Amino acid sequence: MKEKIKHLEKELEAASMIDESFLSHEIRAVGFKCTRCARCCTSDHGDNIVAVFPFEIRKICENTGIKAEDIVIPTPSLDKDKEGNIHTFEWVIRNDGDCIFLKNSLCKIYEWRPYICKTYPFYLQEGNLMISECDGIGEPISLEESQKLAAMLKERYITEIKESILLFQKFRGFRPGGKGICVHDSEGEHWIKIEPGTIIGN
């Protein structure tokens, strides 16, 4: 675990040095403009799972008045401890096929949407710009918009690394300690009772 944390700390140091202007240049070279098709929010067009961090969940709850348990579920997992309890990492937005916040092809929490939504279809992996499938790719993007997106991508990447470091610092392994599902995140362990008929797994 110490080695993982040490590796993440080095990755964090490298992330802080990312040149936003170069990243902006890469984004402009690719081109992007949201077409407002909302395909990334629906199950008809691939994986629409949205991972969220604890602070993002709180922000959504505070601004909508909706309880956390009505917004997120544990990330699907098949990992179990010796007593048969399920263990998983982080949370994902609930969906009924489509994102629960999608209404008439519009996002009901647009101002408070998670990083993964704010930066789609781009993300950083080991400091490199990665691109998900999207109809908006290839469209012209202004310098100002590419700079905003570059800054947000760097911010997201740094946040993801920091959250991972905190998670591993508090991770105690898959130890029995309750009954049901144990969610491990940057704030520790959260035990959730499994209701009859609940399916958590891939």
N, C-alpha and C positions, 0 to 999 in steps of 0.2 A: 504493500500500500504506500509506503514511504517513497518507493521508486516512482510510482504513478504520480504522486503529488509533486515530486521533484521534476519529473518530465513536464507536467502541466505548468509548473512555475517558469520553466524555460520557455515553454510555448507562450505563456502570458507576456514574458519579457519581449519576445519576438513580435507578438501581436501589437504591443504598444509602439513598436517602431515602424509599423506599416505606413507606407506613404499614401496618404489619401488622394493626393493629386494624381499619382500613377494609377491608383484604383479607379478614380474617376475617368481617366483616359481609357482604361480597359472597358469600362461600362459604355462609354460613348462609342468605342470601336464596335462593340457588339450591337448597341442600339436597343432601346426598350421604351414602350409606351403601353400603359395598362389600357386594355380594350373594354374593360368593365364587363367582360363576359361571365365572370364569377365561376369559371370552370375549376379553378383551383380550390373552390369551396365545396365542390360536389363530388360524390363518389363515382359518377358516371365517367369521369375523366382521370381515373387513377387514384393514387394515395392522397387523401385529403386530411390525414392525421395532423393535428396541430399540437405540438408539444409546448407546454407553458411552465414557467418557473413560478415559485410561490409568490414573489412580489408582483408578477403579472396577474395572477389570480386575484390577489387582493385589490389591485387597481380596478379590475373589471367589476368585482363585487361592490367596491365603494362607489362606483359611478353608475351602477345599474340597480343596486339594492337586491340583487339576486344572491342567494347563498352559494357558497363554494361547491357544496355537494350537488347543486343543480347545474353547475357550470362544467366541472371536470370529473374525470374518472381516472383511476390508476392506469398507467401505461400497460397494455396487455402483456402478460408474461406467463411462462410455464415453470419458472424457477420456484422450487419448494424447499422448506427446511425439513428436518427429520420428523416433525410432527404433522407435516402435510400443509402447513400454512404457505400461502403464495407470497413471494417477495418480488418487488418491481422497483424501477427507478423513475422518478418524476411523474408528471401528470400530463394528460391530454384533454383537449376540449371535447366535451360530449358531442356526438353527432348521431343523427338518425339517417345515416346515409349522407345527407348534406349537413354542413355545419349548422348548429342550432341558432347561430346568430345571423344566418343568411335569410333575408326576407325580400321578396321581389327583386332578386339579383343584387341586393344592396346589403352591406355589412351594418348591423345594428350597433356594433361597438367600434366603429371605424377609428374614432379618436383614441381608443384605449386598446386597440388590437395588439396582439403579441408581436415581438420582434420578427418571428418567422413569417408573419403576414406582411409586416411593414417593408421587408426587404425582398419579398418574393418577386421574381423567380431566381434571385441571386443568393448565394451564401459563400462563406469562406471555409475552406478545408485545408488545414496545414498552411494557412496564409495565402492560399491560391484561390482565385475567383472561380466559382463553380456556377453552373446555370441549369436550372430545371426547365422542363418543357413548358412552353407558354406561347400563345399566339401573338403576344406583344413583342416578342424578341425580333430584332431587326428593324424596328421602327425608330425614327430619329428621336434623340433625347437631347435636351438643352444642356449646356454646361452647368447651369445652376442646379438643375434636377439631378444630374449625374454626380455633382459634388455632395448634394444632400444625401443621396443614396450611398455614396462611398463612405461618408461619415457614419451613417446608420449601420452599414455593414461592419465597419470596424468596431463600433460600439457594441453591436450584437455579439461579435466574435469574442471580444474581451469579456463580456458578461457571461457568455457560455463557459469560458475557461474558468473564470472566478467561481461560478456556480458549481462546476465539476470539482474544483479544489475543495470547496466547503463540503460538498457531498462526501468525498473520500475522507476528509478529516473527521467526519462524524459517523462514518460507516463502521458498524460493528460486525459485519458479516450477516449471514442468514441464520441468525439465532432465534429460536422460539422465544416469544415474549408476550404473545397474545393469541387470539384466535381469529383467523380470517386472512386478510391481505395486509402486508406491511409495505408501505411506500417509503422508499429512502429518497430524500432530497437534500437540498443545501441547509435545511433547517432541522434535520434529524430523521427520526422514524415516526411514522404515522400508521397506527393500526386501525383497520377498518373491518367491521364485521361483515361477513358475506351473507347476503340475504338469499333465501331459497330461490333457485332459478337463475341466479347471477352467473354469467359466463365471463371469466377473465382468462384470456389466452388467445393464441393465434390459431 
